Structures are given as structure tokens and as C-alpha cells.
Amino acid sequence: MKKTLALLTGGTTGEWVVSVKSAATIAQNLDADKFDVYKIMLTQQGWFYEPADSVKIEVDRNDFSLTIKGRKIMFDGVFIAIHGSPGEDGKLQGYFDMLNLPYTTCDALTSAITMNKGYTKAIVQGIENLHIAKSAQIFKNTAYSLEQIKKDLKIPYFVKPNNGGSSIGMSKVTHGADLQAAIDKAFKEDTQLLIEEFISGREFTVGVVKLDGKVTVLPATEVETAKEFFDFEAKYTPGVATETTPAPIRPETKARVEQIAKDVYLKLNCSGVVRIDFILTEDEGDFYFIEINTIPGQTATSFIPQQVAAAGMKLNDFYTKLVKETIG
């Protein structure tokens, strides 16, 4: 029996552009013999299915169904391809939970917590061989002391909005005098911030997924960029970063990062495919946790498709197994 899937894309943040590209890759690689796929676009204006041959049809949000030419279509599950809100922050997951509809991502709680960098770091703290940069979390309408922050943390600092996966509003502070300006800039993007010590090293990103009942770590990618940090431009502009998959690291280091990535996945109670970013200090020393993406990009050039290929898997098989594992 074929499964009927809704492939949900779009979103309400600037990241919707990437979401649409991710959904195109997914749609192309979902096995047509196994799945009937309806691509649904979620925007500020509404949730719509746009068939090639007629006008767009609005989704009935009471039961997440479509009515096409008088025929009601119900879904077996939802493939969520929305980066940012409301797909990556738990809102849609909560809605689908209330409808008893399975989906391909982490649950509502994990999705919500992992959008908050400070809370996520508090949970992964204590995982063996994983290091966490020292940081301070501050809130817009609560008093904070610049002096205390400067006393507690070593310069240079990274100041980043606590929510949101992209790097908008982020800055590196190399002089204590510039801290206030960096805080003001980040508060334009968010009501809470993370100020953390800058860790110097090589940057890696690692996909983790549960397939055939076991947690599988994909080959790591090393990301080298001439920019201070991997910002929105570097992430989405070809040629800004050099990406090497599998990453050139010693076998011992590879085994260590795989165990760390697996432990993070389990400790945060993840499901589906996620991507974890790390910094590795000099001479393959310590792994520092940067962040986790619970809906990583799936565009043709994104890390996950690169890593799936490096693992010797076809995207088609990968998505079939992913759907089987999460939706049944």
C-alpha cells in the first residue's frame, strides 16, 4: 500500500527561500512507487496545495486534509521541510500531535528547546568528550551587568541572538568597549542573547539520523570559510565556504565525534535527521558544541545530501528509510 504524504514547505521567516529549495530536492527523491506526495505551501496568507492543473486548494486545518474535486484526502504523515518558524520550533509538531499525525522531525519539546541555544547547551553539558564554551545568557527586559560579563568571560566574545538558526544579528567582539554595541545589535533580532567565549579551531558539521531502528552518524563535513563566522551569506552562497566530506580527520577523532554526535542525539531525544555543528581545537584536541539544527537543509548542495552520498547511500533510499522510521 502506498502512503499518502504531505510535504510541508514555506514558512514565515526569511528562511522560507531555503525551505522551498529543500522541498524540491525531497520531492524529487521520494520514491513515487511508495508514496503519493502532496506539496503544501505554508505562508502568512494560508496553507495551500497547488496542483499543476488548477487553482490552489486551501488545507482544512481542522483535520489537516485536502478536498480535491469533491474527494477528501487524509494523510498518513507529514514530511516537514520548513526551516525556522513554525516548522523547526515545535509549533507545527504540537499541532500534528493534537491531530495524532506522525511527522519526520523531532517532537514539539525537542524542536522548541533546540531553537534556544542557551537551553540546549545546558542539556548537552556533561556529555563525555564534549566541551561547551563558557557563556552568559541575558534577557532584554531584565537587568544585566556588563562588568560582571567581562569579569566572567575571556575576550574575544561571540554575541548571538539566542533563537533562530541563521546568523543574523551575530557579532564577534575583540574589544571590551564594543560589547554594548554588539548587544544592542543582537537585541534587534531577539529578546534574549548568548554571549560566549570565542573558541578558535576547525569547524565541522555532522548529520545524525535514526534508520532501521538505530542511530546512525553520517560522515562529517569540514567547513572552511574566510569569514569570521559561518553567516547567512556563507551558508547560502556557493563558493564562500570550502566543504570537505568526509572530513580529513584521524580515525580516533572520527570515532570520538561520532560517539559525541550520537550522545547529543539521544540526550536531546531527537528523531528524524538532525545536524550538529562543532569546533575542533588545535591538533584535533577538543570538540566544542556550537548548535544543532533539527531541520537541516536538504537542497542539492546542502550538507545532509552530501553526507548521505559520502556514506554510499542514495537519497531515494535515505528518504524511504527516514519516512519508515518516523511515520511507519
Phi and psi in degrees as GROMACS dihedral restraints (atoms count N, CA, C in turn):
[ dihedral_restraints ]
;  ai    aj    ak    al  type     phi  dphi    fc
    3     4     5     6     1   -73.3    20    10
    4     5     6     7     1   144.1    20    10
    6     7     8     9     1   -91.6    20    10
    7     8     9    10     1   143.1    20    10
    9    10    11    12     1   -99.4    20    10
   10    11    12    13     1   117.3    20    10
   12    13    14    15     1  -115.4    20    10
   13    14    15    16     1   143.4    20    10
   15    16    17    18     1   -98.5    20    10
   16    17    18    19     1   126.5    20    10
   18    19    20    21     1  -101.3    20    10
   19    20    21    22     1   107.7    20    10
   21    22    23    24     1   -97.9    20    10
   22    23    24    25     1   123.8    20    10
   24    25    26    27     1  -137.1    20    10
   25    26    27    28     1  -176.4    20    10
   27    28    29    30     1    96.0    20    10
   28    29    30    31     1  -129.0    20    10
   30    31    32    33     1   122.4    20    10
   31    32    33    34     1   177.9    20    10
   33    34    35    36     1  -118.2    20    10
   34    35    36    37     1    12.4    20    10
   36    37    38    39     1  -119.5    20    10
   37    38    39    40     1   177.1    20    10
   39    40    41    42     1   -59.6    20    10
   40    41    42    43     1   -18.7    20    10
   42    43    44    45     1   -77.9    20    10
   43    44    45    46     1     0.2    20    10
   45    46    47    48     1   -61.7    20    10
   46    47    48    49     1   -28.9    20    10
   48    49    50    51     1   -59.1    20    10
   49    50    51    52     1   -44.4    20    10
   51    52    53    54     1   -70.6    20    10
   52    53    54    55     1   -38.2    20    10
   54    55    56    57     1   -56.2    20    10
   55    56    57    58     1   -43.3    20    10
   57    58    59    60     1   -65.3    20    10
   58    59    60    61     1   -38.0    20    10
   60    61    62    63     1   -68.0    20    10
   61    62    63    64     1   -40.9    20    10
   63    64    65    66     1   -60.3    20    10
   64    65    66    67     1   -45.4    20    10
   66    67    68    69     1   -61.9    20    10
   67    68    69    70     1   -34.4    20    10
   69    70    71    72     1   -63.6    20    10
   70    71    72    73     1   -43.5    20    10
   72    73    74    75     1   -63.2    20    10
   73    74    75    76     1   -44.6    20    10
   75    76    77    78     1   -62.8    20    10
   76    77    78    79     1   -47.3    20    10
   78    79    80    81     1   -58.4    20    10
   79    80    81    82     1   -41.1    20    10
   81    82    83    84     1   -64.5    20    10
   82    83    84    85     1   -30.4    20    10
   84    85    86    87     1  -108.5    20    10
   85    86    87    88     1     4.7    20    10
   87    88    89    90     1   -83.0    20    10
   88    89    90    91     1   126.9    20    10
   90    91    92    93     1   -62.9    20    10
   91    92    93    94     1   113.1    20    10
   93    94    95    96     1   -66.4    20    10
   94    95    96    97     1   -19.7    20    10
   96    97    98    99     1   -76.6    20    10
   97    98    99   100     1   -22.2    20    10
   99   100   101   102     1  -105.5    20    10
  100   101   102   103     1   -25.4    20    10
  102   103   104   105     1  -132.4    20    10
  103   104   105   106     1   136.8    20    10
  105   106   107   108     1   -95.5    20    10
  106   107   108   109     1   118.0    20    10
  108   109   110   111     1  -112.6    20    10
  109   110   111   112     1   128.8    20    10
  111   112   113   114     1  -114.1    20    10
  112   113   114   115     1   115.5    20    10
  114   115   116   117     1   -84.0    20    10
  115   116   117   118     1   121.8    20    10
  117   118   119   120     1  -115.8    20    10
  118   119   120   121     1   129.6    20    10
  120   121   122   123     1   -98.8    20    10
  121   122   123   124     1   125.4    20    10
  123   124   125   126     1  -106.6    20    10
  124   125   126   127     1   123.2    20    10
  126   127   128   129     1  -135.9    20    10
  127   128   129   130     1   179.2    20    10
  129   130   131   132     1   -59.6    20    10
  130   131   132   133     1   -29.2    20    10
  132   133   134   135     1   -80.3    20    10
  133   134   135   136     1   -21.7    20    10
  135   136   137   138     1   154.6    20    10
  136   137   138   139     1  -176.7    20    10
  138   139   140   141     1  -114.7    20    10
  139   140   141   142     1   119.3    20    10
  141   142   143   144     1  -132.9    20    10
  142   143   144   145     1   146.6    20    10
  144   145   146   147     1  -103.8    20    10
  145   146   147   148     1   130.8    20    10
  147   148   149   150     1  -116.0    20    10
  148   149   150   151     1    94.6    20    10
  150   151   152   153     1   -68.7    20    10
  151   152   153   154     1   152.6    20    10
  153   154   155   156     1   -63.1    20    10
  154   155   156   157     1   -31.8    20    10
  156   157   158   159     1  -103.0    20    10
  157   158   159   160     1     3.5    20    10
  159   160   161   162     1  -155.3    20    10
  160   161   162   163     1  -173.4    20    10
  162   163   164   165     1   -72.7    20    10
  163   164   165   166     1   162.1    20    10
  165   166   167   168     1   -70.4    20    10
  166   167   168   169     1   149.2    20    10
  168   169   170   171     1  -116.7    20    10
  169   170   171   172     1   128.8    20    10
  171   172   173   174     1   -78.8    20    10
  172   173   174   175     1   143.0    20    10
  174   175   176   177     1   -76.5    20    10
  175   176   177   178     1   137.9    20    10
  177   178   179   180     1   -82.5    20    10
  178   179   180   181     1   111.1    20    10
  180   181   182   183     1   -78.4    20    10
  181   182   183   184     1    -6.7    20    10
  183   184   185   186     1   -64.8    20    10
  184   185   186   187     1   -38.1    20    10
  186   187   188   189     1  -135.9    20    10
  187   188   189   190     1    14.1    20    10
  189   190   191   192     1    51.4    20    10
  190   191   192   193     1    59.1    20    10
  192   193   194   195     1  -125.3    20    10
  193   194   195   196     1   166.4    20    10
  195   196   197   198     1  -121.3    20    10
  196   197   198   199     1   144.6    20    10
  198   199   200   201     1  -116.8    20    10
  199   200   201   202     1   114.3    20    10
  201   202   203   204     1  -118.3    20    10
  202   203   204   205     1   118.9    20    10
  204   205   206   207     1    48.6    20    10
  205   206   207   208     1    46.5    20    10
  207   208   209   210     1    80.1    20    10
  208   209   210   211     1    -3.5    20    10
  210   211   212   213     1  -103.0    20    10
  211   212   213   214     1   128.7    20    10
  213   214   215   216     1   -88.9    20    10
  214   215   216   217     1   129.2    20    10
  216   217   218   219     1  -111.6    20    10
  217   218   219   220     1   122.5    20    10
  219   220   221   222     1  -108.2    20    10
  220   221   222   223     1   152.4    20    10
  222   223   224   225     1  -105.6    20    10
  223   224   225   226     1   147.3    20    10
  225   226   227   228     1   -80.1    20    10
  226   227   228   229     1   -24.7    20    10
  228   229   230   231     1  -176.3    20    10
  229   230   231   232     1   174.7    20    10
  231   232   233   234     1  -127.3    20    10
  232   233   234   235     1   127.6    20    10
  234   235   236   237     1   -93.8    20    10
  235   236   237   238     1   109.4    20    10
  237   238   239   240     1   -90.3    20    10
  238   239   240   241     1   116.9    20    10
  240   241   242   243     1  -124.3    20    10
  241   242   243   244     1    60.7    20    10
  243   244   245   246     1  -125.9    20    10
  244   245   246   247     1   113.3    20    10
  246   247   248   249     1   -84.9    20    10
  247   248   249   250     1   141.4    20    10
  249   250   251   252     1    77.4    20    10
  250   251   252   253     1  -163.0    20    10
  252   253   254   255     1   -78.5    20    10
  253   254   255   256     1   148.6    20    10
  255   256   257   258     1   -95.4    20    10
  256   257   258   259     1    18.0    20    10
  258   259   260   261     1   -91.2    20    10
  259   260   261   262     1   -27.8    20    10
  261   262   263   264     1  -105.1    20    10
  262   263   264   265     1    -6.9    20    10
  264   265   266   267     1  -109.2    20    10
  265   266   267   268     1    11.3    20    10
  267   268   269   270     1    95.0    20    10
  268   269   270   271     1   -11.1    20    10
  270   271   272   273     1   -65.4    20    10
  271   272   273   274     1   -50.5    20    10
  273   274   275   276     1   -67.4    20    10
  274   275   276   277     1   -35.4    20    10
  276   277   278   279     1   -61.6    20    10
  277   278   279   280     1   -40.9    20    10
  279   280   281   282     1   -62.8    20    10
  280   281   282   283     1   -41.1    20    10
  282   283   284   285     1   -63.1    20    10
  283   284   285   286     1   -46.9    20    10
  285   286   287   288     1   -67.7    20    10
  286   287   288   289     1   -33.4    20    10
  288   289   290   291     1   -59.5    20    10
  289   290   291   292     1   -41.2    20    10
  291   292   293   294     1   -67.2    20    10
  292   293   294   295     1   -25.2    20    10
  294   295   296   297     1   -95.1    20    10
  295   296   297   298     1     1.4    20    10
  297   298   299   300     1    57.9    20    10
  298   299   300   301     1    36.8    20    10
  300   301   302   303     1  -105.0    20    10
  301   302   303   304     1   121.8    20    10
  303   304   305   306     1   -73.3    20    10
  304   305   306   307     1   156.0    20    10
  306   307   308   309     1  -143.1    20    10
  307   308   309   310     1   170.4    20    10
  309   310   311   312     1   -88.5    20    10
  310   311   312   313     1     0.6    20    10
  312   313   314   315     1  -112.5    20    10
  313   314   315   316     1  -177.3    20    10
  315   316   317   318     1   -59.5    20    10
  316   317   318   319     1   162.6    20    10
  318   319   320   321     1   -75.4    20    10
  319   320   321   322     1   179.5    20    10
  321   322   323   324     1   -61.1    20    10
  322   323   324   325     1   -44.4    20    10
  324   325   326   327     1   -65.2    20    10
  325   326   327   328     1   -49.9    20    10
  327   328   329   330     1   -62.2    20    10
  328   329   330   331     1   -41.4    20    10
  330   331   332   333     1   -61.4    20    10
  331   332   333   334     1   -42.5    20    10
  333   334   335   336     1   -68.5    20    10
  334   335   336   337     1   -46.4    20    10
  336   337   338   339     1   -64.0    20    10
  337   338   339   340     1   -41.6    20    10
  339   340   341   342     1   -72.1    20    10
  340   341   342   343     1   -10.8    20    10
  342   343   344   345     1   -75.5    20    10
  343   344   345   346     1   -16.1    20    10
  345   346   347   348     1  -106.0    20    10
  346   347   348   349     1   108.1    20    10
  348   349   350   351     1   -60.4    20    10
  349   350   351   352     1   -40.1    20    10
  351   352   353   354     1   -65.3    20    10
  352   353   354   355     1   -45.4    20    10
  354   355   356   357     1   -66.4    20    10
  355   356   357   358     1   -39.4    20    10
  357   358   359   360     1   -61.4    20    10
  358   359   360   361     1   -44.3    20    10
  360   361   362   363     1   -62.0    20    10
  361   362   363   364     1   -36.2    20    10
  363   364   365   366     1   -63.9    20    10
  364   365   366   367     1   -33.6    20    10
  366   367   368   369     1   -78.5    20    10
  367   368   369   370     1   -40.2    20    10
  369   370   371   372     1   -81.8    20    10
  370   371   372   373     1    -9.8    20    10
  372   373   374   375     1   -56.7    20    10
  373   374   375   376     1   135.2    20    10
  375   376   377   378     1    98.1    20    10
  376   377   378   379     1    -6.3    20    10
  378   379   380   381     1   -71.2    20    10
  379   380   381   382     1   134.8    20    10
  381   382   383   384     1   -58.0    20    10
  382   383   384   385     1   134.1    20    10
  384   385   386   387     1    68.9    20    10
  385   386   387   388     1     6.0    20    10
  387   388   389   390     1  -106.4    20    10
  388   389   390   391     1   128.9    20    10
  390   391   392   393     1  -107.8    20    10
  391   392   393   394     1   149.7    20    10
  393   394   395   396     1  -123.2    20    10
  394   395   396   397     1   129.1    20    10
  396   397   398   399     1   -64.3    20    10
  397   398   399   400     1   139.6    20    10
  399   400   401   402     1   -65.3    20    10
  400   401   402   403     1   138.1    20    10
  402   403   404   405     1  -151.3    20    10
  403   404   405   406     1   167.6    20    10
  405   406   407   408     1  -126.9    20    10
  406   407   408   409     1   138.7    20    10
  408   409   410   411     1  -109.9    20    10
  409   410   411   412     1   125.6    20    10
  411   412   413   414     1  -126.0    20    10
  412   413   414   415     1   155.0    20    10
  414   415   416   417     1  -118.4    20    10
  415   416   417   418     1   144.6    20    10
  417   418   419   420     1   -58.7    20    10
  418   419   420   421     1   -45.8    20    10
  420   421   422   423     1  -101.9    20    10
  421   422   423   424     1    22.2    20    10
  423   424   425   426     1  -123.0    20    10
  424   425   426   427     1   139.2    20    10
  426   427   428   429     1   -62.4    20    10
  427   428   429   430     1   141.4    20    10
  429   430   431   432     1  -138.5    20    10
  430   431   432   433     1   157.0    20    10
  432   433   434   435     1  -112.8    20    10
  433   434   435   436     1   116.1    20    10
  435   436   437   438     1   -60.0    20    10
  436   437   438   439     1   -40.1    20    10
  438   439   440   441     1   -59.9    20    10
  439   440   441   442     1   -44.0    20    10
  441   442   443   444     1   -63.7    20    10
  442   443   444   445     1   -42.8    20    10
  444   445   446   447     1   -60.8    20    10
  445   446   447   448     1   -44.8    20    10
  447   448   449   450     1   -65.9    20    10
  448   449   450   451     1   -30.7    20    10
  450   451   452   453     1   -72.9    20    10
  451   452   453   454     1   -39.5    20    10
  453   454   455   456     1   -78.7    20    10
  454   455   456   457     1   -31.1    20    10
  456   457   458   459     1  -114.8    20    10
  457   458   459   460     1   147.2    20    10
  459   460   461   462     1   -89.1    20    10
  460   461   462   463     1   139.1    20    10
  462   463   464   465     1   -77.1    20    10
  463   464   465   466     1   152.3    20    10
  465   466   467   468     1   -74.9    20    10
  466   467   468   469     1   158.8    20    10
  468   469   470   471     1  -115.4    20    10
  469   470   471   472     1   157.4    20    10
  471   472   473   474     1  -108.2    20    10
  472   473   474   475     1   129.9    20    10
  474   475   476   477     1  -109.5    20    10
  475   476   477   478     1   122.1    20    10
  477   478   479   480     1  -138.4    20    10
  478   479   480   481     1   143.9    20    10
  480   481   482   483     1   -57.8    20    10
  481   482   483   484     1   140.7    20    10
  483   484   485   486     1   -75.1    20    10
  484   485   486   487     1   -28.8    20    10
  486   487   488   489     1  -104.0    20    10
  487   488   489   490     1   162.9    20    10
  489   490   491   492     1    91.2    20    10
  490   491   492   493     1   136.7    20    10
  492   493   494   495     1   -84.2    20    10
  493   494   495   496     1   -24.7    20    10
  495   496   497   498     1   -86.0    20    10
  496   497   498   499     1   176.3    20    10
  498   499   500   501     1  -103.6    20    10
  499   500   501   502     1    20.6    20    10
  501   502   503   504     1   -67.2    20    10
  502   503   504   505     1   135.2    20    10
  504   505   506   507     1    87.5    20    10
  505   506   507   508     1     2.8    20    10
  507   508   509   510     1   -89.6    20    10
  508   509   510   511     1   144.2    20    10
  510   511   512   513     1  -148.8    20    10
  511   512   513   514     1   157.3    20    10
  513   514   515   516     1  -103.3    20    10
  514   515   516   517     1   132.1    20    10
  516   517   518   519     1  -112.9    20    10
  517   518   519   520     1   119.3    20    10
  519   520   521   522     1  -106.6    20    10
  520   521   522   523     1   -13.2    20    10
  522   523   524   525     1  -125.6    20    10
  523   524   525   526     1   131.0    20    10
  525   526   527   528     1   -51.0    20    10
  526   527   528   529     1   -32.6    20    10
  528   529   530   531     1   -64.7    20    10
  529   530   531   532     1   -22.5    20    10
  531   532   533   534     1   -90.3    20    10
  532   533   534   535     1    -0.9    20    10
  534   535   536   537     1   -62.2    20    10
  535   536   537   538     1   -44.2    20    10
  537   538   539   540     1   -60.4    20    10
  538   539   540   541     1   -43.3    20    10
  540   541   542   543     1   -62.2    20    10
  541   542   543   544     1   -39.9    20    10
  543   544   545   546     1   -66.3    20    10
  544   545   546   547     1   -38.2    20    10
  546   547   548   549     1   -64.6    20    10
  547   548   549   550     1   -45.2    20    10
  549   550   551   552     1   -60.4    20    10
  550   551   552   553     1   -40.6    20    10
  552   553   554   555     1   -64.3    20    10
  553   554   555   556     1   -44.4    20    10
  555   556   557   558     1   -69.9    20    10
  556   557   558   559     1   -33.4    20    10
  558   559   560   561     1   -67.1    20    10
  559   560   561   562     1   -15.3    20    10
  561   562   563   564     1   -69.6    20    10
  562   563   564   565     1   -23.9    20    10
  564   565   566   567     1   -98.4    20    10
  565   566   567   568     1   -22.7    20    10
  567   568   569   570     1  -157.1    20    10
  568   569   570   571     1   160.6    20    10
  570   571   572   573     1   -93.9    20    10
  571   572   573   574     1    -6.8    20    10
  573   574   575   576     1  -137.8    20    10
  574   575   576   577     1   147.1    20    10
  576   577   578   579     1  -130.1    20    10
  577   578   579   580     1   161.3    20    10
  579   580   581   582     1  -119.8    20    10
  580   581   582   583     1   128.0    20    10
  582   583   584   585     1  -113.3    20    10
  583   584   585   586     1   116.5    20    10
  585   586   587   588     1  -129.6    20    10
  586   587   588   589     1   155.0    20    10
  588   589   590   591     1   -64.3    20    10
  589   590   591   592     1   140.2    20    10
  591   592   593   594     1   -76.5    20    10
  592   593   594   595     1   128.3    20    10
  594   595   596   597     1  -106.8    20    10
  595   596   597   598     1   125.6    20    10
  597   598   599   600     1   -95.0    20    10
  598   599   600   601     1   136.7    20    10
  600   601   602   603     1   166.4    20    10
  601   602   603   604     1  -166.0    20    10
  603   604   605   606     1   -91.4    20    10
  604   605   606   607     1   146.2    20    10
  606   607   608   609     1  -104.4    20    10
  607   608   609   610     1   134.8    20    10
  609   610   611   612     1  -131.5    20    10
  610   611   612   613     1   152.6    20    10
  612   613   614   615     1  -135.0    20    10
  613   614   615   616     1   137.4    20    10
  615   616   617   618     1  -131.7    20    10
  616   617   618   619     1   125.0    20    10
  618   619   620   621     1   -83.9    20    10
  619   620   621   622     1   139.7    20    10
  621   622   623   624     1  -132.7    20    10
  622   623   624   625     1   138.1    20    10
  624   625   626   627     1  -150.3    20    10
  625   626   627   628     1   151.1    20    10
  627   628   629   630     1   -99.7    20    10
  628   629   630   631     1   118.4    20    10
  630   631   632   633     1  -131.0    20    10
  631   632   633   634     1   141.4    20    10
  633   634   635   636     1    49.8    20    10
  634   635   636   637     1    36.4    20    10
  636   637   638   639     1    80.5    20    10
  637   638   639   640     1    -2.6    20    10
  639   640   641   642     1  -127.1    20    10
  640   641   642   643     1   147.5    20    10
  642   643   644   645     1   -71.8    20    10
  643   644   645   646     1   122.3    20    10
  645   646   647   648     1  -117.7    20    10
  646   647   648   649     1   130.6    20    10
  648   649   650   651     1  -100.9    20    10
  649   650   651   652     1   125.6    20    10
  651   652   653   654     1   -80.1    20    10
  652   653   654   655     1   162.0    20    10
  654   655   656   657     1   -58.7    20    10
  655   656   657   658     1   134.9    20    10
  657   658   659   660     1   -71.1    20    10
  658   659   660   661     1   153.8    20    10
  660   661   662   663     1  -114.6    20    10
  661   662   663   664     1   133.6    20    10
  663   664   665   666     1   -94.3    20    10
  664   665   666   667     1   135.0    20    10
  666   667   668   669     1  -115.0    20    10
  667   668   669   670     1   117.9    20    10
  669   670   671   672     1  -114.3    20    10
  670   671   672   673     1   126.3    20    10
  672   673   674   675     1  -136.4    20    10
  673   674   675   676     1   146.2    20    10
  675   676   677   678     1   -77.0    20    10
  676   677   678   679     1   -12.0    20    10
  678   679   680   681     1   -82.9    20    10
  679   680   681   682     1   159.2    20    10
  681   682   683   684     1   -59.8    20    10
  682   683   684   685     1   -39.6    20    10
  684   685   686   687     1  -147.5    20    10
  685   686   687   688     1   160.9    20    10
  687   688   689   690     1   -77.7    20    10
  688   689   690   691     1    79.2    20    10
  690   691   692   693     1   -87.1    20    10
  691   692   693   694     1  -176.1    20    10
  693   694   695   696     1   -52.8    20    10
  694   695   696   697     1   -42.8    20    10
  696   697   698   699     1   -64.6    20    10
  697   698   699   700     1   -47.5    20    10
  699   700   701   702     1   -63.8    20    10
  700   701   702   703     1   -35.5    20    10
  702   703   704   705     1   -67.7    20    10
  703   704   705   706     1   -36.7    20    10
  705   706   707   708     1  -117.4    20    10
  706   707   708   709     1     7.8    20    10
  708   709   710   711     1  -110.6    20    10
  709   710   711   712     1   120.0    20    10
  711   712   713   714     1   -60.3    20    10
  712   713   714   715     1   141.8    20    10
  714   715   716   717     1    89.7    20    10
  715   716   717   718     1   -12.0    20    10
  717   718   719   720     1   -76.6    20    10
  718   719   720   721     1   -33.9    20    10
  720   721   722   723     1  -119.0    20    10
  721   722   723   724     1   149.3    20    10
  723   724   725   726     1  -100.0    20    10
  724   725   726   727     1   125.8    20    10
  726   727   728   729     1  -117.5    20    10
  727   728   729   730     1   128.0    20    10
  729   730   731   732     1  -121.5    20    10
  730   731   732   733     1   116.7    20    10
  732   733   734   735     1  -127.9    20    10
  733   734   735   736     1   129.2    20    10
  735   736   737   738     1   -69.3    20    10
  736   737   738   739     1   151.3    20    10
  738   739   740   741     1   -65.1    20    10
  739   740   741   742     1   142.1    20    10
  741   742   743   744     1   -78.0    20    10
  742   743   744   745     1    85.4    20    10
  744   745   746   747     1  -132.1    20    10
  745   746   747   748     1   158.6    20    10
  747   748   749   750     1   -65.8    20    10
  748   749   750   751     1   151.8    20    10
  750   751   752   753     1   -54.2    20    10
  751   752   753   754     1   -38.5    20    10
  753   754   755   756     1   -64.2    20    10
  754   755   756   757     1   -40.4    20    10
  756   757   758   759     1   -68.0    20    10
  757   758   759   760     1   -39.7    20    10
  759   760   761   762     1   -61.9    20    10
  760   761   762   763     1   -46.1    20    10
  762   763   764   765     1   -62.4    20    10
  763   764   765   766     1   -37.8    20    10
  765   766   767   768     1   -67.4    20    10
  766   767   768   769     1   -45.6    20    10
  768   769   770   771     1   -68.4    20    10
  769   770   771   772     1   -32.4    20    10
  771   772   773   774     1   -65.4    20    10
  772   773   774   775     1   -41.4    20    10
  774   775   776   777     1   -66.4    20    10
  775   776   777   778     1   -42.3    20    10
  777   778   779   780     1   -60.6    20    10
  778   779   780   781     1   -47.7    20    10
  780   781   782   783     1   -61.1    20    10
  781   782   783   784     1   -40.9    20    10
  783   784   785   786     1   -63.0    20    10
  784   785   786   787     1   -43.7    20    10
  786   787   788   789     1   -64.0    20    10
  787   788   789   790     1   -39.3    20    10
  789   790   791   792     1   -63.7    20    10
  790   791   792   793     1   -45.3    20    10
  792   793   794   795     1   -57.5    20    10
  793   794   795   796     1   -46.0    20    10
  795   796   797   798     1   -71.7    20    10
  796   797   798   799     1   -41.7    20    10
  798   799   800   801     1   -66.9    20    10
  799   800   801   802     1   -33.6    20    10
  801   802   803   804     1   -88.4    20    10
  802   803   804   805     1     2.6    20    10
  804   805   806   807     1    56.3    20    10
  805   806   807   808     1    47.7    20    10
  807   808   809   810     1   -76.7    20    10
  808   809   810   811     1   159.7    20    10
  810   811   812   813     1  -144.3    20    10
  811   812   813   814     1   164.9    20    10
  813   814   815   816     1    73.7    20    10
  814   815   816   817     1  -157.4    20    10
  816   817   818   819     1  -104.4    20    10
  817   818   819   820     1   133.7    20    10
  819   820   821   822     1  -128.6    20    10
  820   821   822   823     1   169.9    20    10
  822   823   824   825     1  -136.1    20    10
  823   824   825   826     1   131.1    20    10
  825   826   827   828     1  -115.5    20    10
  826   827   828   829     1   133.2    20    10
  828   829   830   831     1  -103.0    20    10
  829   830   831   832     1   136.3    20    10
  831   832   833   834     1  -132.2    20    10
  832   833   834   835     1   159.4    20    10
  834   835   836   837     1  -117.1    20    10
  835   836   837   838     1   136.0    20    10
  837   838   839   840     1  -110.8    20    10
  838   839   840   841     1   121.8    20    10
  840   841   842   843     1   -74.2    20    10
  841   842   843   844     1   172.9    20    10
  843   844   845   846     1   -44.7    20    10
  844   845   846   847     1   145.8    20    10
  846   847   848   849     1    50.6    20    10
  847   848   849   850     1    42.4    20    10
  849   850   851   852     1    52.0    20    10
  850   851   852   853     1    47.6    20    10
  852   853   854   855     1   -77.7    20    10
  853   854   855   856     1   -92.5    20    10
  855   856   857   858     1  -112.7    20    10
  856   857   858   859     1   143.9    20    10
  858   859   860   861     1   -91.2    20    10
  859   860   861   862     1   126.3    20    10
  861   862   863   864     1  -108.1    20    10
  862   863   864   865     1   137.5    20    10
  864   865   866   867     1   -78.5    20    10
  865   866   867   868     1   129.8    20    10
  867   868   869   870     1  -101.6    20    10
  868   869   870   871     1   -64.0    20    10
  870   871   872   873     1  -165.2    20    10
  871   872   873   874     1   170.6    20    10
  873   874   875   876     1  -123.9    20    10
  874   875   876   877     1   139.0    20    10
  876   877   878   879     1  -109.3    20    10
  877   878   879   880     1   120.0    20    10
  879   880   881   882     1   -88.2    20    10
  880   881   882   883     1   -12.4    20    10
  882   883   884   885     1  -130.9    20    10
  883   884   885   886     1    78.3    20    10
  885   886   887   888     1   -69.7    20    10
  886   887   888   889     1   153.3    20    10
  888   889   890   891     1   -57.3    20    10
  889   890   891   892     1   144.1    20    10
  891   892   893   894     1  -127.1    20    10
  892   893   894   895     1    23.8    20    10
  894   895   896   897     1   -67.1    20    10
  895   896   897   898     1   165.4    20    10
  897   898   899   900     1   -54.5    20    10
  898   899   900   901     1   -32.1    20    10
  900   901   902   903     1  -100.6    20    10
  901   902   903   904     1     2.7    20    10
  903   904   905   906     1   -67.1    20    10
  904   905   906   907     1   165.7    20    10
  906   907   908   909     1   -62.8    20    10
  907   908   909   910     1   -44.7    20    10
  909   910   911   912     1   -61.3    20    10
  910   911   912   913     1   -51.2    20    10
  912   913   914   915     1   -57.1    20    10
  913   914   915   916     1   -36.6    20    10
  915   916   917   918     1   -61.9    20    10
  916   917   918   919     1   -44.5    20    10
  918   919   920   921     1   -71.1    20    10
  919   920   921   922     1   -36.2    20    10
  921   922   923   924     1   -62.1    20    10
  922   923   924   925     1   -43.6    20    10
  924   925   926   927     1   -63.1    20    10
  925   926   927   928     1   -42.2    20    10
  927   928   929   930     1   -65.6    20    10
  928   929   930   931     1   -26.0    20    10
  930   931   932   933     1   -81.8    20    10
  931   932   933   934     1    -0.6    20    10
  933   934   935   936     1    79.9    20    10
  934   935   936   937     1    21.3    20    10
  936   937   938   939     1  -107.4    20    10
  937   938   939   940     1   149.7    20    10
  939   940   941   942     1   -84.6    20    10
  940   941   942   943     1   142.6    20    10
  942   943   944   945     1   -57.4    20    10
  943   944   945   946     1   -38.6    20    10
  945   946   947   948     1   -55.3    20    10
  946   947   948   949     1   -48.9    20    10
  948   949   950   951     1   -67.2    20    10
  949   950   951   952     1   -38.9    20    10
  951   952   953   954     1   -58.5    20    10
  952   953   954   955     1   -49.3    20    10
  954   955   956   957     1   -67.6    20    10
  955   956   957   958     1   -35.5    20    10
  957   958   959   960     1   -60.7    20    10
  958   959   960   961     1   -46.6    20    10
  960   961   962   963     1   -66.6    20    10
  961   962   963   964     1   -38.4    20    10
  963   964   965   966     1   -61.9    20    10
  964   965   966   967     1   -45.1    20    10
  966   967   968   969     1   -66.3    20    10
  967   968   969   970     1   -41.5    20    10
  969   970   971   972     1   -60.3    20    10
  970   971   972   973     1   -42.2    20    10
  972   973   974   975     1   -69.5    20    10
  973   974   975   976     1   -37.0    20    10
  975   976   977   978     1   -98.5    20    10
  976   977   978   979     1   -34.0    20    10
  978   979   980   981     1  -107.4    20    10
  979   980   981   982     1   -30.0    20    10
